[in-house]
């Protein structure tokens, strides 16, 4: 069974939406990245080329989000086959882990399909993603993730942000014990991570540390059709600030 790796201190994972973001996460001191595309949609599976470029460029662990579309987590047979193929590609590309999940139409963990996803992952580090935040019974979903062999669950505590969901996150951390890691994510920054760590008792955290860069376009049409903004990218300095705030919080605990 895949279980959390022992760590001497708290862990910061950065949601990286590009090679540039991944490099910024590593420069800032992140312990690992979750590579994804379309952060504005909650994250989707990145392209094979991006996976390969990031894996060959980074020395820290690379976990890949496998999510075929935006929206809910009740997947069709075709989407499930796509996820299986994407996980197999991640394993072949030398990735360290995958971030996956699926629910039934009734809002429970889709154990049968998740078992197939885990089998294809074949030893990769496994994170059950924020599908747990929209499931019918988070406590039951946590037990299902443990039984399936996931190393961690990523959760905001069912709220818009992890700080807002800290009470539920605390309950999940206590329920999990040392069987699985509960990793708070959503709305985490250098200004709130210390309080969140104290409130939840968690030791792994997930943030994007992103900022919107100005557009590189010199030409700007009168109607940009919603396509005039600059790139959204993780910022190495912000990653470093979060890492330092987390370190100080651990030392003070």
Beta strands, then each sheet from edge to edge (+ up, - down):
strand 1: 11-16
strand 2: 32-35
strand 3: 61-65
strand 4: 97-100
strand 5: 125-128
strand 6: 152-155
strand 7: 181-185
strand 8: 204-207
strand 9: 210-212
strand 10: 232-234
sheet 1: 1+ 2+ 3+ 4+ 5+ 6+ 7+ 8+ 1+
sheet 2: 9+ 10-
end
